[in-house]
Amino acid sequence: MPRRHLHIRSADGDRLRAGFTRLRADLGLPGPFSREVLAEADAAARRGPTLTRRDLTDLPFLTIDPAESLDLDQAMHLARTDTGYRVHYAIADVAAWVTPGGALDAETMRRVETLYLPDERIPLHPPTLSEGAASLLPGQDRPALVWVLDLDAGGDLIGTDVFRALVRSRVRFDYPQVQRAIDTGTAEEPLALLAEIGLLRETLESDRGGVSLPIPEQEIVEHGDTWRLEYRAPIPAEGWNAQISLLTGIAAADLMTYAGIGILRTLPPPAPDALAQVRRVGRALDVAWPEGGTYGAVIRSLDPDNPRHAAFLEEATGLLRGAGYTAFDAGVPEQAGHAAVADEYAHVTAPLRRLVDRYAGEICVSLVAGTDVPEWVGERLHELPKAMETGDRRAHEVEREAVSLVEAVVLADHVGDEFDAVVVDLNDRGDGGTVQLAEPAVRARFDGVGLGLGERVRVRLTEADDTRRRVRFAPARMAGTADESAGRPRRDSSSEGSAEERPGSTGQGGR
């Protein structure tokens, strides 16, 4: 059956915009910055950065970001050394612009992180700073925390330094540009080294037992005056870029745990019963799990275009739930590791878009300099985990509800129609679950019995309500199964829902 390329017509644009307005109100999202906050940000931009710093403007940094981004947190310079590699990683020095205890400081505690909707961004900092004075835009001198990370020939970290410096990015790349340059052999150093170092770090991640789930993301894409839902699989350049961010987060965690003070991004190991459940589902779906094979190795062997593998990956997201932040100032906490990274890890590379990074970066630069951690950091250190938990939960809800709204508008005129789909999840009651449509890029609940995990099925759209941001399907008729002997494995109720995060998927150090 030919695919139907459904989209939101320009005539429905007002309906969609009204839906986003309603979504912001329903979720109580932050509105415009107050006059006081904007005035403080404008004054900081006019004043220029505070604090003394080295001059590294002669080092040709580059940035790699989505094409539309202006809030550039990170710039890098990669070089060979006699023993391996040296990574200079410049991170926007947000503390140089934000006055502790001021109106802007208080507002960032309320917002916690930048929120992304299809029709607008709700930034953590006013654009005067986040897209202007503090952003590592090309051709501009900018204050940064510069990490100097020395690697041996195998990519292992053998030396860490971090200090304040003035930097200047020379060129800005987006991910497709980087991928094309490396694939065609036209990339010159330092850009060409991104693949070399990234692949080494990916191998080390695999050896540690780290894991990323290669689940294609749903994206809301604007095409002229229409909108479409599409699946997008990350390209290798995003993974290599993410490895530089992960490397920095691991180095930061090393500094903090050695000193006994800091804030870590943590994820406990999966519970034995949850891992056993995933193994059972894998057996039912005929996913190979060799004797002695690790969970990470199994994940890396899968093809998300295979229906059985897609269902298994959805089940596996339950093992990555439970990530949080752990603050400490009197020794290393008992649970300090991040199971998906397979190491201790901290968020330090996105301070323009995430609150905790400003604090964690300040701790690290103080530790290396041998100075006391600033009082403003210590006063809030133990408030940050709860604040970040609230912010993360809100960000995930915004993303989920925005996609649900677009799904409902895309499908509004197709109630009663049938679609080809794959069952990627079953609930613990056995009376429904989640299906993934081939076209359009919709993942939604279905109600009914008789479907098996990993089966290719026909489903009928029973509801598409944009006011409730709700889409529902029901079984129609079978379109062949992935494996008739797979049975009807059910998702354990303890792992119901989506993953708290999908490490490495954003290329922005988003773990």
VENURSUL-V434973 format. One record per residue. N is the residue number from 1. OMEGA is omega in whole degrees, 0 to 359 (* if undefined). Layout:
n = {N:N}
omega = {OMEGA:OMEGA}
//
This chain:
n = {1:2:3:4:5:6:7:8:9:10:11:12:13:14:15:16:17:18:19:20:21:22:23:24:25:26:27:28:29:30:31:32:33:34:35:36:37:38:39:40:41:42:43:44:45:46:47:48:49:50:51:52:53:54:55:56:57:58:59:60:61:62:63:64:65:66:67:68:69:70:71:72:73:74:75:76:77:78:79:80:81:82:83:84:85:86:87:88:89:90:91:92:93:94:95:96:97:98:99:100:101:102:103:104:105:106:107:108:109:110:111:112:113:114:115:116:117:118:119:120:121:122:123:124:125:126:127:128:129:130:131:132:133:134:135:136:137:138:139:140:141:142:143:144:145:146:147:148:149:150:151:152:153:154:155:156:157:158:159:160:161:162:163:164:165:166:167:168:169:170:171:172:173:174:175:176:177:178:179:180:181:182:183:184:185:186:187:188:189:190:191:192:193:194:195:196:197:198:199:200:201:202:203:204:205:206:207:208:209:210:211:212:213:214:215:216:217:218:219:220:221:222:223:224:225:226:227:228:229:230:231:232:233:234:235:236:237:238:239:240:241:242:243:244:245:246:247:248:249:250:251:252:253:254:255:256:257:258:259:260:261:262:263:264:265:266:267:268:269:270:271:272:273:274:275:276:277:278:279:280:281:282:283:284:285:286:287:288:289:290:291:292:293:294:295:296:297:298:299:300:301:302:303:304:305:306:307:308:309:310:311:312:313:314:315:316:317:318:319:320:321:322:323:324:325:326:327:328:329:330:331:332:333:334:335:336:337:338:339:340:341:342:343:344:345:346:347:348:349:350:351:352:353:354:355:356:357:358:359:360:361:362:363:364:365:366:367:368:369:370:371:372:373:374:375:376:377:378:379:380:381:382:383:384:385:386:387:388:389:390:391:392:393:394:395:396:397:398:399:400:401:402:403:404:405:406:407:408:409:410:411:412:413:414:415:416:417:418:419:420:421:422:423:424:425:426:427:428:429:430:431:432:433:434:435:436:437:438:439:440:441:442:443:444:445:446:447:448:449:450:451:452:453:454:455:456:457:458:459:460:461:462:463:464:465:466:467:468:469:470:471:472:473:474:475:476:477:478:479:480:481:482:483:484:485:486:487:488:489:490:491:492:493:494:495:496:497:498:499:500:501:502:503:504:505:506:507:508:509:510:511}
omega = {181:179:175:182:183:178:176:181:179:179:180:181:179:179:180:179:176:178:177:176:179:179:180:180:182:183:179:184:180:177:179:175:178:178:181:180:180:180:179:178:179:180:179:180:179:183:184:185:175:175:180:184:176:177:177:184:178:180:187:177:172:177:177:185:170:189:186:186:172:179:188:182:197:171:184:168:183:182:172:172:179:184:182:186:171:178:166:182:183:181:182:183:184:179:178:185:186:179:178:179:180:182:179:178:180:181:178:176:179:184:174:180:177:179:185:171:182:184:178:168:172:193:175:180:177:181:176:178:190:179:183:192:183:184:182:182:183:177:182:173:185:175:182:163:184:175:174:188:179:181:174:185:178:178:179:178:180:179:183:171:174:183:177:179:171:184:176:175:180:186:180:177:164:187:178:177:179:182:180:182:181:180:183:180:181:179:176:175:13:185:182:181:181:179:183:180:181:179:176:181:176:177:178:177:178:180:178:186:177:185:169:181:183:182:178:181:170:177:174:188:178:177:183:180:176:179:177:169:181:171:179:175:179:177:184:182:178:178:179:178:179:180:177:177:178:177:180:178:177:178:179:179:177:179:184:182:177:183:180:177:178:176:185:167:188:175:182:175:179:177:181:181:177:178:178:178:179:177:180:178:178:178:181:181:180:174:184:175:186:176:180:179:180:176:180:180:178:181:183:181:190:176:183:176:176:185:180:179:179:178:179:179:178:177:184:178:180:180:181:176:175:178:179:179:180:178:181:177:179:182:185:179:181:177:184:187:174:189:181:176:184:178:169:193:179:175:180:193:182:186:176:187:185:188:190:185:178:182:181:178:180:177:184:182:176:181:180:180:182:179:178:173:183:183:182:176:182:182:184:188:185:172:189:181:180:179:181:177:178:180:179:180:179:180:179:179:178:180:182:183:178:178:180:178:181:176:183:180:178:187:189:183:187:176:184:178:178:183:170:183:174:176:183:179:170:178:186:179:180:181:178:181:182:174:177:179:175:180:0:185:184:170:186:180:167:177:179:181:174:178:181:179:180:181:166:187:167:178:179:178:181:182:173:188:183:178:177:184:188:175:179:177:173:178:175:175:183:175:184:183:177:180:184:181:185:180:183:180:182:176:175:183:180:181:179:175:184:179:176:177:177:189:173:186:186:185:182:181:189:182:*}
//
